[in-house]
Amino acid sequence: MKHIFIIGCKGIPAQYGGFESFVENLTGRAVSGEIRYHVACMGDRQERFSYHHADCFRVAVPKIGPAKAVWYDIAAFRQCIRIMKEEGIREPVVYVLACRIGPFVGHLKRKLRRFGGKLYVNPDGHEFKRAKWNALIRRYWKFSEGGMVKHADLLICDSKNMERYIQTEYSKKKPATAYIAYGTDDHLPAADGKRLQEWYAEHGLRREGYYLVVGRFVPENNYETIIREFMRTDTDKRLVFITNVEHNRFYDHLREATHFAEDARIIFAGTVYDGELLAQIRANAYGYLHGHEVGGTNPSLLEALATTELNLLLDVGFNREVAEDSAIYWNKEPGSLAGLIREGDRMHKEQRMQLGERAKERMRRFYGWSSIVEQYERLFLSEGGAR
């Protein structure tokens, strides 16, 4: 039996978030009976339970601000070591999602080595570029990334661009890497539903009457550019944001810089945690706007490509790698996105359907969860790990 310890997601059952959905699918769609998963879950008390036949253990985490995630990963790693010791587990893999604990991971890896274990790391995206962090925290993230690369036996990248970055940026360390994409469901949701109609009525929307944006409420998702460009058009469609909007400094900046509150077409609809409802909202949107530029394979992009016909994406390597010729690309120059929205409004249904089918085919061929889980299981059960 191969024991795989997973650290870095908030836990399962997944409520929201890319890593959480990844672990939910990895464990829930498991095929091999030779793998035993152990999953760290953030909580307010210590507890062990079983979910998807995985051994889940909660780690109580204090409320200490931005350091909370670092504390959680370290505490979870230590709990993994305790479980290995108590249960006599040999040759495990500890798979750490994201590069938060680089300054401390060398010490933890030495403890892992006593059990013949290996350290795998998913480097996620460019956390050190996120605008929400101040300069000091961004420096920490970059330094931490270097520490994780140094000590990892294998770095599993969910983006070819991210793998290329790791190999180039840390070429002197000669890191061992593997590429396994993030996944998405390859089936379309029901075209309609009572809950969807209720949601439409709540926000004054109709089928194919809106452009959609889904993502975290952070500056690097280019909300300001999207809003400015949309407001340059005279489209009769709405611009709907499904996001964890907070009335904070970023929200105040957006409101003052763009005056979006004066445009009745722009709607901040809050979050939608019902996965089936969110899939229906995507499938019935006229188009999807994607402004993410920091990170690897973005889950919300995969979900849009699997459901929405017209996808207008920010032209960065991470996005082009995923969509290729199944989407249309814009840049941050004034007029770029506005022009594409006007062009999109003029598109015949057949043109949008062709793009949508091309995108869905890419998702089926390269990003289906069943294939992703199979690749992970082969990797975990292989002798050397790296492919």
C-alpha positions in Angstrom: 0.0 0.0 0.0 1.3 3.4 -1.0 0.5 6.2 1.5 0.0 9.7 0.1 -0.3 12.6 2.6 -1.8 15.7 1.1 -1.2 19.1 2.7 -2.2 22.6 1.6 -5.9 22.5 0.8 -8.5 23.7 3.3 -10.0 20.2 3.3 -12.7 17.9 2.0 -15.6 17.8 1.5 -14.7 20.7 -0.8 -16.7 23.9 -0.4 -14.8 26.1 -2.8 -11.4 26.6 -4.2 -9.1 24.9 -6.7 -7.0 22.8 -4.5 -10.0 21.6 -2.5 -11.8 20.6 -5.7 -8.7 18.8 -6.9 -8.4 16.7 -3.7 -12.2 16.0 -3.8 -11.8 14.6 -7.3 -8.5 12.8 -6.7 -10.0 10.9 -3.7 -13.6 10.6 -5.0 -12.6 9.3 -8.4 -9.8 7.0 -7.1 -9.5 3.7 -9.1 -6.4 2.1 -7.6 -6.8 0.0 -4.5 -3.1 0.3 -3.9 -3.2 3.9 -2.7 -4.2 5.2 0.7 -4.8 9.0 0.9 -4.4 11.0 4.1 -5.8 14.5 3.8 -5.1 17.5 6.1 -8.2 19.6 6.8 -8.3 23.0 8.4 -10.6 23.3 11.4 -11.1 24.6 14.9 -10.5 21.3 16.7 -8.4 18.1 16.2 -10.4 15.3 14.6 -10.0 12.3 12.3 -12.7 11.1 10.0 -13.1 9.1 6.7 -14.3 10.7 3.5 -14.1 9.1 0.0 -12.2 6.3 1.8 -9.5 8.8 2.6 -8.1 9.3 6.1 -8.9 12.9 6.9 -7.5 14.7 9.9 -8.4 18.2 11.1 -5.7 20.6 12.2 -6.8 23.3 14.6 -5.4 26.6 13.4 -5.2 29.9 15.4 -6.5 33.2 13.9 -3.1 34.8 13.2 -3.8 36.7 10.0 -1.7 36.1 6.8 0.6 33.7 8.7 -2.4 31.3 9.2 -1.7 29.3 6.1 2.0 28.9 6.8 1.2 27.8 10.4 -1.4 25.3 9.0 0.9 23.7 6.6 3.7 23.3 9.2 1.3 21.9 11.8 -0.3 19.5 9.2 3.2 18.2 8.1 4.0 17.5 11.7 0.7 15.7 12.1 1.6 13.6 9.1 4.9 12.6 10.7 3.0 11.6 13.9 0.6 9.4 11.9 3.5 7.7 10.1 5.2 7.0 13.5 2.1 5.7 15.2 0.9 3.5 12.3 4.4 2.3 11.2 4.0 3.7 7.7 7.1 3.3 5.4 8.0 5.0 2.1 5.1 7.5 2.1 4.8 10.6 -0.1 3.9 14.0 1.4 2.3 16.1 -1.4 2.4 19.8 -0.4 0.0 22.1 -2.4 1.7 25.5 -2.9 5.0 26.9 -1.7 4.2 28.5 1.7 6.7 26.8 4.0 10.0 27.0 2.1 12.1 28.3 5.1 10.9 25.4 7.3 10.5 22.5 4.9 14.2 21.3 5.1 13.8 20.4 8.8 10.5 18.7 8.1 11.9 16.8 5.2 14.7 15.4 7.4 12.0 13.9 9.7 10.2 12.5 6.6 13.4 10.8 5.4 13.4 8.7 8.6 10.4 6.9 7.2 11.9 6.6 3.7 9.5 9.2 2.5 9.5 11.6 -0.4 8.4 15.2 -0.7 6.3 16.2 -3.7 5.2 19.9 -4.2 2.7 21.6 -6.4 4.2 25.1 -6.9 0.7 26.5 -7.8 1.2 29.9 -9.5 3.2 33.1 -9.0 2.0 33.9 -5.5 4.8 36.5 -5.1 3.2 38.5 -7.9 -0.2 38.9 -6.3 -1.1 42.5 -5.7 -2.9 41.8 -2.4 0.4 41.2 -0.7 2.8 44.0 0.5 6.4 44.0 -0.7 7.7 42.2 2.4 5.2 39.3 2.0 5.9 39.1 -1.7 9.6 38.7 -0.9 8.7 36.0 1.6 6.7 34.1 -1.1 9.6 34.2 -3.6 12.1 33.1 -1.0 9.7 30.3 0.2 9.3 29.1 -3.4 13.0 28.7 -3.7 13.1 26.6 -0.5 10.4 24.3 -1.7 12.1 23.8 -5.1 15.4 23.1 -3.3 14.0 20.4 -1.1 11.3 18.8 -3.3 12.0 15.3 -4.7 9.4 16.2 -7.4 7.5 19.3 -8.4 4.2 18.5 -10.1 3.1 21.5 -12.2 -0.5 21.8 -13.4 0.7 24.2 -16.2 3.4 23.7 -18.9 4.2 27.4 -18.5 4.7 26.9 -14.8 6.9 23.8 -15.4 9.0 25.9 -17.9 9.3 28.7 -15.3 10.5 26.3 -12.6 13.1 24.7 -14.9 14.4 28.1 -16.1 14.3 30.1 -12.9 15.9 27.3 -10.8 18.0 25.7 -13.4 21.1 25.6 -11.1 19.1 23.4 -8.7 18.2 21.0 -11.5 14.6 20.4 -10.2 12.8 17.2 -11.1 9.4 18.1 -12.5 6.3 16.5 -13.9 3.3 18.0 -15.7 -0.2 16.9 -14.8 -3.0 19.4 -15.6 -5.8 20.4 -13.4 -9.1 18.8 -14.4 -12.7 19.6 -15.0 -16.0 17.8 -15.5 -16.6 16.8 -19.1 -20.4 16.8 -19.0 -22.8 19.7 -19.5 -25.3 20.6 -16.9 -29.1 20.7 -17.5 -29.9 23.7 -19.7 -32.5 25.1 -17.3 -33.8 24.6 -13.8 -36.0 26.2 -11.2 -33.0 27.3 -9.1 -31.5 29.0 -12.2 -34.7 30.9 -12.9 -34.9 32.0 -9.3 -31.3 33.3 -9.5 -32.1 35.1 -12.8 -35.2 36.7 -11.2 -33.1 37.8 -8.2 -30.6 39.6 -10.4 -32.8 40.7 -13.3 -31.1 38.5 -15.8 -32.1 36.3 -18.7 -30.5 33.4 -20.7 -27.7 34.7 -23.0 -28.3 38.2 -21.8 -25.0 38.6 -19.9 -21.2 38.3 -20.0 -19.9 36.4 -17.0 -16.8 36.7 -14.8 -16.0 34.2 -12.0 -13.0 34.5 -9.7 -11.6 35.7 -6.5 -12.0 39.4 -5.8 -8.3 40.4 -6.2 -6.6 43.0 -8.4 -4.5 40.5 -10.5 -7.7 39.2 -12.0 -8.0 42.5 -13.8 -11.4 43.5 -12.7 -10.6 47.2 -13.3 -9.6 46.6 -16.9 -12.7 44.4 -17.6 -15.1 47.0 -16.1 -13.5 49.9 -17.9 -13.6 48.1 -21.3 -17.1 46.9 -20.8 -18.3 50.4 -20.0 -16.7 51.6 -23.3 -19.3 49.6 -25.2 -22.9 50.1 -25.8 -23.8 46.4 -25.5 -27.3 45.7 -24.2 -26.0 42.8 -22.2 -25.1 42.8 -18.5 -21.7 42.2 -17.0 -22.1 39.8 -14.1 -19.4 39.1 -11.5 -19.6 36.0 -9.4 -17.0 36.7 -6.7 -16.4 37.0 -3.0 -16.8 40.8 -3.3 -15.9 42.7 -0.1 -16.5 46.4 0.5 -12.8 47.0 1.2 -10.1 49.3 -0.2 -10.0 47.4 -3.5 -13.8 47.7 -3.9 -13.7 51.4 -3.1 -10.8 51.9 -5.6 -12.8 50.2 -8.3 -15.9 52.2 -7.6 -14.1 55.5 -7.6 -11.8 54.8 -10.6 -14.4 53.4 -12.9 -17.8 54.7 -11.6 -19.3 51.3 -12.2 -22.1 52.0 -9.8 -23.5 54.5 -12.3 -23.8 51.7 -15.0 -26.9 49.6 -14.3 -25.5 46.8 -16.6 -22.8 45.9 -14.1 -23.9 43.4 -11.4 -21.9 42.0 -8.5 -23.9 38.9 -7.7 -21.8 37.5 -4.8 -20.8 33.9 -4.6 -22.5 30.8 -5.8 -21.5 27.6 -3.9 -24.0 25.3 -5.6 -21.9 23.7 -8.3 -24.8 22.6 -10.5 -26.3 26.1 -10.4 -22.9 27.7 -11.2 -22.5 25.4 -14.2 -26.0 26.3 -15.5 -25.1 30.0 -15.1 -21.9 29.5 -17.1 -23.6 27.4 -19.8 -26.4 30.0 -20.4 -24.1 33.1 -20.4 -23.6 34.8 -23.7 -19.9 34.9 -23.1 -17.2 34.5 -20.4 -14.5 37.1 -19.7 -11.3 35.8 -18.1 -8.7 38.3 -16.7 -6.6 36.0 -14.6 -2.8 36.5 -15.2 -1.2 35.0 -12.1 -1.2 31.2 -11.6 -1.1 28.0 -13.4 -4.1 26.2 -14.9 -7.1 28.1 -13.5 -10.1 26.0 -12.5 -12.6 28.7 -13.4 -11.2 28.9 -16.9 -11.5 25.1 -17.4 -15.1 25.2 -16.2 -15.9 28.1 -18.6 -14.3 26.3 -21.5 -16.3 23.1 -20.7 -19.6 25.0 -20.6 -19.6 28.5 -22.2 -19.6 28.9 -26.0 -17.8 32.3 -26.3 -14.7 32.8 -24.1 -12.7 36.1 -24.2 -9.4 35.5 -22.4 -6.5 37.8 -21.3 -3.6 36.9 -23.6 -1.1 35.4 -21.2 0.8 32.1 -21.6 -1.2 30.3 -18.9 -4.5 31.0 -20.7 -3.3 30.3 -24.2 -1.9 27.0 -23.1 -5.3 25.8 -21.9 -7.6 27.2 -24.6 -5.4 27.4 -27.7 -7.7 28.3 -30.7 -11.0 27.7 -28.9 -11.1 31.2 -27.4 -10.5 34.8 -28.4 -7.8 36.8 -26.7 -7.5 40.4 -25.5 -4.7 42.5 -23.9 -4.7 45.3 -21.4 -4.3 48.1 -24.0 -7.3 50.5 -24.1 -9.9 49.3 -26.6 -8.7 45.7 -26.9 -11.4 44.0 -24.8 -14.1 46.6 -25.7 -13.5 45.7 -29.4 -13.8 42.0 -28.7 -17.1 42.5 -26.8 -18.5 44.5 -29.8 -17.3 41.7 -32.1 -18.8 39.1 -29.8 -22.1 40.9 -29.8 -22.2 40.7 -33.7 -21.3 37.0 -33.8 -23.8 34.6 -35.3 -25.0 31.7 -33.0 -23.2 29.3 -35.3 -19.8 31.0 -34.8 -20.2 30.9 -31.0 -21.3 27.3 -31.1 -18.2 26.3 -33.2 -15.9 28.0 -30.7 -17.8 26.3 -27.8 -17.6 22.9 -29.3 -13.8 23.3 -30.0 -13.3 24.3 -26.3 -15.4 21.4 -25.0 -13.4 19.0 -27.1 -10.2 20.3 -25.7 -11.5 19.8 -22.1 -12.6 16.3 -22.9 -9.3 15.3 -24.5 -6.8 16.9 -22.1 -8.5 18.0 -18.9 -11.1 15.4 -18.0 -10.9 14.4 -14.3 -10.7 10.6 -15.1 -7.6 11.1 -17.1 -6.0 13.4 -14.5 -6.7 11.0 -11.7 -5.2 8.1 -13.7 -2.0 10.2 -14.3 -1.6 10.9 -10.6 -2.1 7.3 -9.7 0.5 6.1 -12.2 2.9 8.8 -10.8 2.3 7.9 -7.1 2.8 4.2 -7.8 5.9 4.6 -10.0 9.3 3.8 -8.6 11.1 7.1 -9.4 8.2 9.5 -9.4 9.4 11.9 -12.2 8.3 11.2 -15.7 
